[in-house]
Amino acid sequence: MNKPEEELEFHLHMVQVSVDEIKQDLSAYLQRVETGETLVIVKAGKPIAEIRPIASSSKRLRPFGLCAGEFTVPDDFDEPLPENIIQEFEGK
């Protein structure tokens, strides 16, 4: 767990907003969050909550055929494995 001084130092690097301030203009503060800012909501000078952007879960898809020509699939790819290899997989 963080020491109180470390926690305070961490919060000082973020934008601190009082409960009253955020109630007065919530949409403006949400726009700031959309641009990437993290807000720390304070009540009586103590941090009580944090509002931060949600990390985008959309990953760029790799283009189809990215490795075209890099390797070839052997003709016997889908043939059954030899018995000795099956036994090694099964630990026999």
N, C-alpha and C positions, 0 to 999 in steps of 0.2 A: 504494500500500500504506500502511496505517496505521502511524504511529509506535508503538513499544511503549507509550509513556505513554497515547496515545489508546486503544489496545486495552485496557489495564488499566482505564482510566476507564470504558470501555464495559462491561466485565465487572463492575465494582463496582455497577452499577445493576441487576444481576440477582442472583437467589438463587444463592449458591455452595454446593455440596455436595461433600463429599469422596467418593472412591470407597467408602471403608468405610461412611460414613453411608448412602449410597444402597443399598448391599448389604444393610444391616440392615433397611431398611423400604421396599423399592422401591414397593410398592403405595401407600403414603402419599404418596410423592413424585410418582407418576404421577397421583394424584388432584389434586395441586396443579397439575400441568401441564394437566389437563383443565379446571381453572377459569381457565386463561389465563396462568399463571406460566411464565416461562422459567427453566430451571435450567442453571447452568454447573457441570459436573463438574470438580473440581480434583484433581490428584495432586501431592503434594509442593508444594502452594501454587501450582501452575501450571495454568491452564485447559487441559483436554484435549478436552472435548466439550461440546456444548450440547443440551439436550432442550427442545423448545418445541412448543406445540400446532400441529397441522396446520391451515392455513387452510382454512376450509370452502369447498368448491367448489360447494356447492349455492346457486345464485342463485334469488332469488324470481322466479317466472314472472310475466310481465305478464298481467293478466286478459284473457280473450278479449273482443274488442269494445271495447277501451280507446279507440280513436279512431272509434268508430261515429258516422257522421254528419259527421265532420270533412272528408271529401272524397268525391268520387264518381269511379268508374272509368268513363271514356267507353265508349260502345258499341263503338267501333272499336279498342279497346285491343289486341286480339290480331290485328289485320289486319297484313299485311306493311307494312314501312316504305317510304316513297317512295324511289325510286332515288337521288335527290340526297343524302338523309340516309345511306343505306348507303354511298355513295361517300365521304362525309366521315368516317365511322367507319373506313373502310378506308384513309384517307389518300390518296385519289385526287383 
